[in-house]
Amino acid sequence: MRTKQELGEAIRRDRRAAMVVNAHSRRGRHQYERACGLLTAAGFDLVAKHPVEQVDRLESTLAEAADLRPDLLIAGGGDGTLSAAARLLAHRDIALGMLPMGTTNNFARTVGIPLRLDQAVDVLVDGTVVDVDLGLAGGTPFTNHVGIGLSADIMLTTPPRLKRLTGRVAYPLTALALLTRHRPLRATVRAGGGERTYVTRQLYVANGGFHAGRPITADADADDRLLVAYPVGGPSRRGLLRDAVRNATTGHRRTLHEEPFLAVGELWVDTDRPAVVEVDGELHGRTPIRIGLAANALRVMAPAGTVDR
């Protein structure tokens, strides 16, 4: 493994990269050609470039691109695409470059990547290589979060067309439709020799600093060796809606030291009945589940001046 400095120097010197764009992401289909043009104009030697039309081909296409051993693997898409790329590149001598083209772009926001395509390409040109943490759900790496409760049902039922038309508003719209038949969970979180129990319709465990395109707290990020567990609302539908609005509007003013956040390096989650778990928007088994951290597991291209802890 090269040092981060050596890898960054190689990227700036040789501009050897591969690009994979999820054409099913919200903006991927429309921005693929422009991304190719911007990268070529910036001097990148694209040893591979793939617009992926079939979602079930995304992971294998990313793997094929990584097998070419570029210094930089550029992934264009939403959080699911970037999470798939991060799993593939964990502990490897390849940096992940991000072109945010999804609905909420939580991981890109956490790392500080601009959402405008030309500005995101500028980061690939002038940025710096940093290490960030990955969460581990069981043994599966993730970038953003683990969701237990309503979010798993939302991932199952949100129509892709609705996401393309309305963006991140698609998720609360789907949640409202599901609430009439969703039952609350009793979730027990064990960490550091203690435990907390929540009666809630939704429990999150976050690695990154954003959820639904909004800050979780002012001091949560993907490079702090911490996971953040927190429920959204209590057993009532009204409480869920109240907390969802509160989180979206006040997260930038809250800290990890406030209730109901629990910031730890490892935890176990159990529920009163087996509950489906979603990991970065993909279904991943059921509770109980251990959630941990892989510190500094992923190298990413971040804006120049990013503090690397």
N, C-alpha and C positions, 0 to 999 in steps of 0.2 A: 504493500500500500504506500502510495506517495503521501507526503504531508499535504495538508490543505493548501499551503502556499504553493507547493510544487504543482498540484493539480490546477490551481487557479492560473498559474503562469502558463501551463500547457494550453489551457482553454483560450487565454488571451493571445498566445503566440500562434497556435496552429488552427484554432477555430474548427476543430474536428468534432462534429456533432451528428446525432441522429434525431429525427423528429417523428413522433407518432401523435396524430390528432384524432380524437374521438369525434367522428362526424355526427354522432347522435347526441352529443352534448348541446346545450342550448344555442351556442354560437359557433360550434366547431365546423359545421358544414359550410357556413358562409364565410368563415375567416381562414380556411386552410390555405387557399391560394395567396391571400395577402400575407399570411405568415411566412410562406415560402419566399415571397418576394422581399420582405423586410430582412429576413435572415441572410439571404443571398447578397443583398445590398450591403449588409453589415460585414460581409467577408467570410461567412461561415461556409465550410465545406461539409455539406450534408451528405454523409455516406449512405444514408437511408432516409426516406420520407414517405410516410404512409398515412393516408386518410382512412380510418377504420369505419366501414359502414355497418358491419355486423358486430354487435356488442360482444358476442361470444368469441370473437377473434381478437379482442383487445389485449388480453394478457399474453397470448402467444405472439402477437405482433410486437409487443413491448419486449418480450424475451428475445425475439429474433434481432431486434435493433440493438439490444444490449450485448448480444453475442458478437457483434461487430467491434466491440470494445472501443466505443467512442469515449472521448474525455467527458462529453456532456450529452445526456439523454434528455431531449426536450419533449415534454408531455403537454399536449393541449387538450383541455377538457375541464370537467367539473371535479368535485371532490372525489367521486368514485374513480375517475381516471388517475388523478394524482395519487390516491391511496394505492391503487394497483401498481403504479410505477414505484412508489416508495417501498412497498413490500419486496419488489424485485431487486431494488438497488441497495437494500439494507446491508451495511458492512461491506460494500463493494467500492472499488476504486473508480467510480463514475459519479459525477455530480448530476443532480436532478435540476433541470431547468423547467420553469413553469410558465405556461401561457394560459391564464384563467379564461375559460370559455363556458363555465357552468352556470348553475342557478344561484348558489350562495357563495361559492369560492372561499370556503372557510380557511382551508390550509394556506392558500395563497395570501389571504389577508393576514393570517398569523405571521407569516414570514415577511410581510411588508411588500409583496409584489403588487404593482399597480394593475388595475383591472383593464386599462386601455391597452390594446395590443401593441401599439408602437412603443409605449413606455415599458411594457413587460419585456419586449425585445431589447430595449436599452439596458435593462438589468443584466441580461445575458451577455451584453457587450462589455459593460463597465462595472459589473457587480463583483462580489467577492464570494469565495466558497466558505461556508460555515457548516458546522455540525448541529443537528437538531435531534431531539429525543423522538422515539417512537413508542407508542403504547403497545402492550401485548395483551390481547384478549385470548386467554388460554395460551397458545403458542403463536397466534396470528398477529403480526404487526399491524398497527393502524396509526393514522396521522391525526385524526380529529377527535372522535368520540365513540363510546359504546352507549347505545340506547336500549333501555329495557322498559317495556310498557307500550304506550300509544305510538311511539315513533316507529316501532317495528311494523305495526299495522299500517301506518302511513306509507312506509317504504313499499309495502306490498300492494297498495291500492292507488297511489297517486298516478293518474294517467300521464304518460309522457307528453302527450299533446298539450295538456294543461300546463306542464312545466315550461314548455317552449313558449306558450302564449303569455303566461302571467309571471314567469320567473319564480322567485322565492315565495311569492304569495300563494303558489299552488299548495304548499304544505299546510299552512293554517286553514285554507279552504277545505282540504281533505280531512283535516283533524276535526273540523266542525261537523262534517258529515258522519264521522265515525263515533263521535262522543256519545250519541244516544244509546249505543249498545256496548260501550267499553266499561269494564269493571276495574276498580282500583286494586292495587297490589299491596301486600305487606312485604316490604323489602328490608332485609337486614344487611348492613354493611359492616364488615369486620376489618379492622386495621389497627396496627400498633398495640395490640393487646386489649383494645376496647371495641365497642360496637355501637352502632346507631340503627334505630329502626324507623322507617318511614312508611306511612300509609299514603300512597300516592298513585296517580295514574301514569307517572313518568319519572324515571330515574336516569340521569346521565352521568357518565364518567368521561371527562374530557382530558385530552392531552394538549390540544391546541388552545388558542385564546379566543376563538370565535365560534358562535353557533348561530345558525340561520342568518348568517351575514352580519351579525351584531356582536360586540364584545361580550364575553362572559363576565369578566371583571377587568378592571384597569391593569391588573398585574399578572394575569394568566398568559402564558405563552408556551411554545413547544421546546424551550431550551432551559427549563428551570428544574428538571428532575422531579417534577410533581405531576400527579394526576389530581383532578378536581371532581369529586363526587357531589352531586346536588339533585334534590327532587324538584320537580316543577308542580307546585300545588299539592293539596291534600286529597282527600277522597272525593270531594265535590267537584262537579264540572265547573262551577263558578270559580273555585280556587285555582283550578288549572288555567282557566282563561286569564284570571287576574295576574297570576305569576308569570304567564307567558308574556303578557303586555309589560309587566314590570321589568322582566329580564331584558326585553328588547329595547326599552327606553332608558333604563338606568344602569345597565351593565358597565358602561364606561366610567361610572362614578363609584362603583363598589369595589371591594377588595376581597382577597382570599381569606382574610381573617374574620369576615362577617358571616353570620348565619345566612343560609343553611349550608355554606360551602365546607367541604372536608378535603383538605389538601394533604395528600400522602404519597408515598412512593409505591405502595402496593396495597391491594385490598381484595377481599372476597365479597361477592354479592350472592345472597340466597333470597328466595321469595316463597310466599306461602303456597304457591302452586307453580309448576314449571312455566316459565315465561320465555317467549321468543326473544332472542338477543339480536340486535342489528349492530354491525361494526362498520362505521363509515358508509352507512346506507345499504349494506349488504347483509342478508340474513346469515347468522352464525350460531347455530345451535340454540340451547336453552340454558336457563339457570339451573343449578348454581354454576358460578364462573369465577375464576381467578383473573384479576386484571393487574398487570405489572408494567414495568418500564424497561426499555432498552436505551440507556443513556447514550447520546451522541452517535446514534446508529445510522444516521442518514446525512449525506453531504448534499447541500443544495446551493444553488446560485441565489444569493440574496443581494439587496441593494448595497452599494458601497457605503461603508460606515456602520453596517450592522454589527452590534456587539455580539461576539461569540463567547459564550460562557464556558 
